[in-house]
Amino acid sequence: RLPKTTKEVWLKQLIERRGKRCAAVALANKTIRTAFAMLSKG
């Protein structure tokens, strides 16, 4: 399956470099940072 978004491309490359477990933690961190930024800036 080909990645469609830049986030999918980033995640696929990260899995190849670091492995699935590290990529899962990084994705969770990125999602939380995005949510926090949206909530704090309105």
PQR file of N, CA, C, O and H, with PARSE charges and radii, in Angstrom:
ATOM      1  N   ARG A   1       0.842  -1.185   0.000 -0.4000 1.5000
ATOM      2  CA  ARG A   1       0.000   0.000   0.000 -0.0000 2.0000
ATOM      3  C   ARG A   1       0.886   1.247   0.000  0.5500 1.7000
ATOM      4  O   ARG A   1       1.808   1.370   0.806 -0.5500 1.4000
ATOM      5  N   LEU A   2       0.597   2.144  -0.894 -0.4000 1.5000
ATOM      6  CA  LEU A   2       1.388   3.365  -0.999 -0.0000 2.0000
ATOM      7  C   LEU A   2       0.874   4.421  -0.028  0.5500 1.7000
ATOM      8  O   LEU A   2      -0.337   4.588   0.118 -0.5500 1.4000
ATOM      9  H   LEU A   2      -0.152   2.044  -1.550  0.4000 1.0000
ATOM     10  N   PRO A   3       1.791   5.144   0.646 -0.5600 1.5000
ATOM     11  CA  PRO A   3       1.364   6.213   1.543  0.2800 2.0000
ATOM     12  C   PRO A   3       0.749   7.366   0.757  0.5500 1.7000
ATOM     13  O   PRO A   3       1.227   7.731  -0.316 -0.5500 1.4000
ATOM     14  N   LYS A   4      -0.330   7.937   1.319 -0.4000 1.5000
ATOM     15  CA  LYS A   4      -1.057   9.004   0.624 -0.0000 2.0000
ATOM     16  C   LYS A   4      -0.726  10.395   1.161  0.5500 1.7000
ATOM     17  O   LYS A   4      -0.663  11.358   0.397 -0.5500 1.4000
ATOM     18  H   LYS A   4      -0.719   7.641   2.191  0.4000 1.0000
ATOM     19  N   THR A   5      -0.518  10.500   2.460 -0.4000 1.5000
ATOM     20  CA  THR A   5      -0.258  11.809   3.048 -0.0000 2.0000
ATOM     21  C   THR A   5       1.201  11.915   3.490  0.5500 1.7000
ATOM     22  O   THR A   5       1.918  10.916   3.554 -0.5500 1.4000
ATOM     23  H   THR A   5      -0.569   9.718   3.081  0.4000 1.0000
ATOM     24  N   THR A   6       1.621  13.126   3.790 -0.4000 1.5000
ATOM     25  CA  THR A   6       3.001  13.321   4.256 -0.0000 2.0000
ATOM     26  C   THR A   6       3.214  12.625   5.594  0.5500 1.7000
ATOM     27  O   THR A   6       4.313  12.148   5.880 -0.5500 1.4000
ATOM     28  H   THR A   6       1.039  13.937   3.739  0.4000 1.0000
ATOM     29  N   LYS A   7       2.168  12.567   6.415 -0.4000 1.5000
ATOM     30  CA  LYS A   7       2.285  11.883   7.704 -0.0000 2.0000
ATOM     31  C   LYS A   7       2.500  10.380   7.505  0.5500 1.7000
ATOM     32  O   LYS A   7       3.280   9.762   8.229 -0.5500 1.4000
ATOM     33  H   LYS A   7       1.276  12.955   6.183  0.4000 1.0000
ATOM     34  N   GLU A   8       1.819   9.807   6.540 -0.4000 1.5000
ATOM     35  CA  GLU A   8       1.994   8.384   6.239 -0.0000 2.0000
ATOM     36  C   GLU A   8       3.401   8.103   5.705  0.5500 1.7000
ATOM     37  O   GLU A   8       4.014   7.093   6.051 -0.5500 1.4000
ATOM     38  H   GLU A   8       1.185  10.310   5.952  0.4000 1.0000
ATOM     39  N   VAL A   9       3.902   9.005   4.862 -0.4000 1.5000
ATOM     40  CA  VAL A   9       5.265   8.858   4.334 -0.0000 2.0000
ATOM     41  C   VAL A   9       6.262   8.915   5.479  0.5500 1.7000
ATOM     42  O   VAL A   9       7.176   8.093   5.556 -0.5500 1.4000
ATOM     43  H   VAL A   9       3.404   9.825   4.582  0.4000 1.0000
ATOM     44  N   TRP A  10       6.087   9.891   6.374 -0.4000 1.5000
ATOM     45  CA  TRP A  10       6.966  10.055   7.532 -0.0000 2.0000
ATOM     46  C   TRP A  10       6.945   8.796   8.397  0.5500 1.7000
ATOM     47  O   TRP A  10       7.991   8.311   8.826 -0.5500 1.4000
ATOM     48  H   TRP A  10       5.345  10.559   6.312  0.4000 1.0000
ATOM     49  N   LEU A  11       5.736   8.270   8.650 -0.4000 1.5000
ATOM     50  CA  LEU A  11       5.599   7.097   9.507 -0.0000 2.0000
ATOM     51  C   LEU A  11       6.245   5.866   8.875  0.5500 1.7000
ATOM     52  O   LEU A  11       6.912   5.091   9.561 -0.5500 1.4000
ATOM     53  H   LEU A  11       4.886   8.664   8.301  0.4000 1.0000
ATOM     54  N   LYS A  12       6.051   5.686   7.584 -0.4000 1.5000
ATOM     55  CA  LYS A  12       6.636   4.536   6.884 -0.0000 2.0000
ATOM     56  C   LYS A  12       8.164   4.584   6.943  0.5500 1.7000
ATOM     57  O   LYS A  12       8.812   3.566   7.186 -0.5500 1.4000
ATOM     58  H   LYS A  12       5.509   6.315   7.026  0.4000 1.0000
ATOM     59  N   GLN A  13       8.732   5.763   6.720 -0.4000 1.5000
ATOM     60  CA  GLN A  13      10.187   5.913   6.781 -0.0000 2.0000
ATOM     61  C   GLN A  13      10.700   5.672   8.205  0.5500 1.7000
ATOM     62  O   GLN A  13      11.763   5.082   8.400 -0.5500 1.4000
ATOM     63  H   GLN A  13       8.206   6.590   6.522  0.4000 1.0000
ATOM     64  N   LEU A  14       9.935   6.133   9.187 -0.4000 1.5000
ATOM     65  CA  LEU A  14      10.339   5.952  10.580 -0.0000 2.0000
ATOM     66  C   LEU A  14      10.316   4.477  10.970  0.5500 1.7000
ATOM     67  O   LEU A  14      11.216   4.006  11.665 -0.5500 1.4000
ATOM     68  H   LEU A  14       9.071   6.612   9.028  0.4000 1.0000
ATOM     69  N   ILE A  15       9.302   3.754  10.532 -0.4000 1.5000
ATOM     70  CA  ILE A  15       9.226   2.312  10.809 -0.0000 2.0000
ATOM     71  C   ILE A  15      10.426   1.592  10.208  0.5500 1.7000
ATOM     72  O   ILE A  15      11.006   0.706  10.836 -0.5500 1.4000
ATOM     73  H   ILE A  15       8.571   4.137   9.967  0.4000 1.0000
ATOM     74  N   GLU A  16      10.793   1.974   8.997 -0.4000 1.5000
ATOM     75  CA  GLU A  16      11.945   1.348   8.340 -0.0000 2.0000
ATOM     76  C   GLU A  16      13.244   1.647   9.096  0.5500 1.7000
ATOM     77  O   GLU A  16      14.122   0.788   9.185 -0.5500 1.4000
ATOM     78  H   GLU A  16      10.322   2.693   8.486  0.4000 1.0000
ATOM     79  N   ARG A  17      13.369   2.877   9.644 -0.4000 1.5000
ATOM     80  CA  ARG A  17      14.589   3.259  10.349 -0.0000 2.0000
ATOM     81  C   ARG A  17      14.641   2.721  11.773  0.5500 1.7000
ATOM     82  O   ARG A  17      15.677   2.215  12.204 -0.5500 1.4000
ATOM     83  H   ARG A  17      12.656   3.574   9.572  0.4000 1.0000
ATOM     84  N   ARG A  18      13.543   2.824  12.503 -0.4000 1.5000
ATOM     85  CA  ARG A  18      13.565   2.573  13.946 -0.0000 2.0000
ATOM     86  C   ARG A  18      12.780   1.349  14.406  0.5500 1.7000
ATOM     87  O   ARG A  18      13.030   0.843  15.500 -0.5500 1.4000
ATOM     88  H   ARG A  18      12.702   3.236  12.152  0.4000 1.0000
ATOM     89  N   GLY A  19      11.846   0.865  13.609 -0.4000 1.5000
ATOM     90  CA  GLY A  19      11.020  -0.264  14.033 -0.0000 2.0000
ATOM     91  C   GLY A  19       9.627   0.194  14.436  0.5500 1.7000
ATOM     92  O   GLY A  19       9.377   1.382  14.639 -0.5500 1.4000
ATOM     93  H   GLY A  19      11.643   1.276  12.721  0.4000 1.0000
ATOM     94  N   LYS A  20       8.733  -0.770  14.547 -0.4000 1.5000
ATOM     95  CA  LYS A  20       7.322  -0.450  14.796 -0.0000 2.0000
ATOM     96  C   LYS A  20       7.064   0.137  16.175  0.5500 1.7000
ATOM     97  O   LYS A  20       6.255   1.054  16.316 -0.5500 1.4000
ATOM     98  H   LYS A  20       8.937  -1.735  14.382  0.4000 1.0000
ATOM     99  N   ARG A  21       7.739  -0.378  17.190 -0.4000 1.5000
ATOM    100  CA  ARG A  21       7.478   0.090  18.557 -0.0000 2.0000
ATOM    101  C   ARG A  21       7.868   1.556  18.728  0.5500 1.7000
ATOM    102  O   ARG A  21       7.100   2.352  19.269 -0.5500 1.4000
ATOM    103  H   ARG A  21       8.396  -1.123  17.076  0.4000 1.0000
ATOM    104  N   CYS A  22       9.050   1.900  18.267 -0.4000 1.5000
ATOM    105  CA  CYS A  22       9.522   3.287  18.357 -0.0000 2.0000
ATOM    106  C   CYS A  22       8.636   4.210  17.517  0.5500 1.7000
ATOM    107  O   CYS A  22       8.336   5.330  17.931 -0.5500 1.4000
ATOM    108  H   CYS A  22       9.674   1.253  17.828  0.4000 1.0000
ATOM    109  N   ALA A  23       8.223   3.744  16.353 -0.4000 1.5000
ATOM    110  CA  ALA A  23       7.365   4.538  15.478 -0.0000 2.0000
ATOM    111  C   ALA A  23       6.004   4.789  16.131  0.5500 1.7000
ATOM    112  O   ALA A  23       5.437   5.872  15.985 -0.5500 1.4000
ATOM    113  H   ALA A  23       8.467   2.834  16.017  0.4000 1.0000
ATOM    114  N   ALA A  24       5.483   3.798  16.844 -0.4000 1.5000
ATOM    115  CA  ALA A  24       4.203   3.963  17.530 -0.0000 2.0000
ATOM    116  C   ALA A  24       4.295   5.043  18.608  0.5500 1.7000
ATOM    117  O   ALA A  24       3.386   5.859  18.755 -0.5500 1.4000
ATOM    118  H   ALA A  24       5.944   2.919  16.962  0.4000 1.0000
ATOM    119  N   VAL A  25       5.385   5.043  19.352 -0.4000 1.5000
ATOM    120  CA  VAL A  25       5.593   6.061  20.389 -0.0000 2.0000
ATOM    121  C   VAL A  25       5.740   7.443  19.755  0.5500 1.7000
ATOM    122  O   VAL A  25       5.176   8.421  20.246 -0.5500 1.4000
ATOM    123  H   VAL A  25       6.124   4.379  19.233  0.4000 1.0000
ATOM    124  N   ALA A  26       6.498   7.517  18.666 -0.4000 1.5000
ATOM    125  CA  ALA A  26       6.702   8.794  17.982 -0.0000 2.0000
ATOM    126  C   ALA A  26       5.394   9.332  17.402  0.5500 1.7000
ATOM    127  O   ALA A  26       5.136  10.535  17.457 -0.5500 1.4000
ATOM    128  H   ALA A  26       6.956   6.722  18.267  0.4000 1.0000
ATOM    129  N   LEU A  27       4.570   8.442  16.849 -0.4000 1.5000
ATOM    130  CA  LEU A  27       3.280   8.862  16.291 -0.0000 2.0000
ATOM    131  C   LEU A  27       2.357   9.374  17.395  0.5500 1.7000
ATOM    132  O   LEU A  27       1.672  10.381  17.214 -0.5500 1.4000
ATOM    133  H   LEU A  27       4.779   7.465  16.805  0.4000 1.0000
ATOM    134  N   ALA A  28       2.337   8.690  18.527 -0.4000 1.5000
ATOM    135  CA  ALA A  28       1.525   9.140  19.660 -0.0000 2.0000
ATOM    136  C   ALA A  28       1.990  10.516  20.136  0.5500 1.7000
ATOM    137  O   ALA A  28       1.167  11.390  20.409 -0.5500 1.4000
ATOM    138  H   ALA A  28       2.893   7.872  18.673  0.4000 1.0000
ATOM    139  N   ASN A  29       3.303  10.710  20.235 -0.4000 1.5000
ATOM    140  CA  ASN A  29       3.872  11.984  20.652 -0.0000 2.0000
ATOM    141  C   ASN A  29       3.486  13.097  19.679  0.5500 1.7000
ATOM    142  O   ASN A  29       3.108  14.192  20.097 -0.5500 1.4000
ATOM    143  H   ASN A  29       3.971  10.000  20.014  0.4000 1.0000
ATOM    144  N   LYS A  30       3.582  12.816  18.396 -0.4000 1.5000
ATOM    145  CA  LYS A  30       3.257  13.812  17.372 -0.0000 2.0000
ATOM    146  C   LYS A  30       1.769  14.181  17.426  0.5500 1.7000
ATOM    147  O   LYS A  30       1.402  15.347  17.274 -0.5500 1.4000
ATOM    148  H   LYS A  30       3.889  11.926  18.056  0.4000 1.0000
ATOM    149  N   THR A  31       0.923  13.172  17.644 -0.4000 1.5000
ATOM    150  CA  THR A  31      -0.521  13.412  17.721 -0.0000 2.0000
ATOM    151  C   THR A  31      -0.871  14.275  18.933  0.5500 1.7000
ATOM    152  O   THR A  31      -1.678  15.199  18.832 -0.5500 1.4000
ATOM    153  H   THR A  31       1.221  12.225  17.768  0.4000 1.0000
ATOM    154  N   ILE A  32      -0.262  13.969  20.069 -0.4000 1.5000
ATOM    155  CA  ILE A  32      -0.509  14.749  21.288 -0.0000 2.0000
ATOM    156  C   ILE A  32      -0.032  16.186  21.126  0.5500 1.7000
ATOM    157  O   ILE A  32      -0.715  17.124  21.538 -0.5500 1.4000
ATOM    158  H   ILE A  32       0.393  13.218  20.151  0.4000 1.0000
ATOM    159  N   ARG A  33       1.151  16.357  20.520 -0.4000 1.5000
ATOM    160  CA  ARG A  33       1.669  17.720  20.290 -0.0000 2.0000
ATOM    161  C   ARG A  33       0.727  18.521  19.392  0.5500 1.7000
ATOM    162  O   ARG A  33       0.478  19.700  19.642 -0.5500 1.4000
ATOM    163  H   ARG A  33       1.706  15.595  20.186  0.4000 1.0000
ATOM    164  N   THR A  34       0.210  17.884  18.357 -0.4000 1.5000
ATOM    165  CA  THR A  34      -0.726  18.551  17.440 -0.0000 2.0000
ATOM    166  C   THR A  34      -2.001  18.945  18.181  0.5500 1.7000
ATOM    167  O   THR A  34      -2.474  20.074  18.058 -0.5500 1.4000
ATOM    168  H   THR A  34       0.412  16.926  18.154  0.4000 1.0000
ATOM    169  N   ALA A  35      -2.553  18.010  18.949 -0.4000 1.5000
ATOM    170  CA  ALA A  35      -3.776  18.289  19.704 -0.0000 2.0000
ATOM    171  C   ALA A  35      -3.551  19.415  20.713  0.5500 1.7000
ATOM    172  O   ALA A  35      -4.394  20.301  20.853 -0.5500 1.4000
ATOM    173  H   ALA A  35      -2.169  17.092  19.049  0.4000 1.0000
ATOM    174  N   PHE A  36      -2.425  19.382  21.409 -0.4000 1.5000
ATOM    175  CA  PHE A  36      -2.110  20.413  22.391 -0.0000 2.0000
ATOM    176  C   PHE A  36      -1.999  21.779  21.734  0.5500 1.7000
ATOM    177  O   PHE A  36      -2.509  22.772  22.253 -0.5500 1.4000
ATOM    178  H   PHE A  36      -1.740  18.662  21.294  0.4000 1.0000
ATOM    179  N   ALA A  37      -1.322  21.822  20.578 -0.4000 1.5000
ATOM    180  CA  ALA A  37      -1.160  23.093  19.864 -0.0000 2.0000
ATOM    181  C   ALA A  37      -2.514  23.645  19.423  0.5500 1.7000
ATOM    182  O   ALA A  37      -2.764  24.847  19.512 -0.5500 1.4000
ATOM    183  H   ALA A  37      -0.907  21.016  20.156  0.4000 1.0000
ATOM    184  N   MET A  38      -3.384  22.751  18.947 -0.4000 1.5000
ATOM    185  CA  MET A  38      -4.715  23.196  18.511 -0.0000 2.0000
ATOM    186  C   MET A  38      -5.539  23.718  19.687  0.5500 1.7000
ATOM    187  O   MET A  38      -6.236  24.725  19.559 -0.5500 1.4000
ATOM    188  H   MET A  38      -3.181  21.775  18.875  0.4000 1.0000
ATOM    189  N   LEU A  39      -5.462  23.042  20.823 -0.4000 1.5000
ATOM    190  CA  LEU A  39      -6.230  23.467  21.998 -0.0000 2.0000
ATOM    191  C   LEU A  39      -5.689  24.756  22.597  0.5500 1.7000
ATOM    192  O   LEU A  39      -6.462  25.610  23.028 -0.5500 1.4000
ATOM    193  H   LEU A  39      -4.896  22.224  20.927  0.4000 1.0000
ATOM    194  N   SER A  40      -4.373  24.906  22.627 -0.4000 1.5000
ATOM    195  CA  SER A  40      -3.792  26.076  23.266 -0.0000 2.0000
ATOM    196  C   SER A  40      -3.910  27.332  22.416  0.5500 1.7000
ATOM    197  O   SER A  40      -3.976  28.440  22.948 -0.5500 1.4000
ATOM    198  H   SER A  40      -3.744  24.211  22.277  0.4000 1.0000
ATOM    199  N   LYS A  41      -3.938  27.161  21.078 -0.4000 1.5000
ATOM    200  CA  LYS A  41      -4.025  28.329  20.204 -0.0000 2.0000
ATOM    201  C   LYS A  41      -5.445  28.630  19.747  0.5500 1.7000
ATOM    202  O   LYS A  41      -5.707  29.677  19.154 -0.5500 1.4000
ATOM    203  H   LYS A  41      -3.884  26.260  20.646  0.4000 1.0000
ATOM    204  N   GLY A  42      -6.357  27.709  20.025 -0.4000 1.5000
ATOM    205  CA  GLY A  42      -7.754  27.925  19.649 -0.0000 2.0000
ATOM    206  C   GLY A  42      -7.941  27.661  18.208  0.5500 1.7000
ATOM    207  O   GLY A  42      -9.053  27.787  17.696 -0.5500 1.4000
ATOM    208  H   GLY A  42      -6.145  26.859  20.506  0.4000 1.0000
TER
END
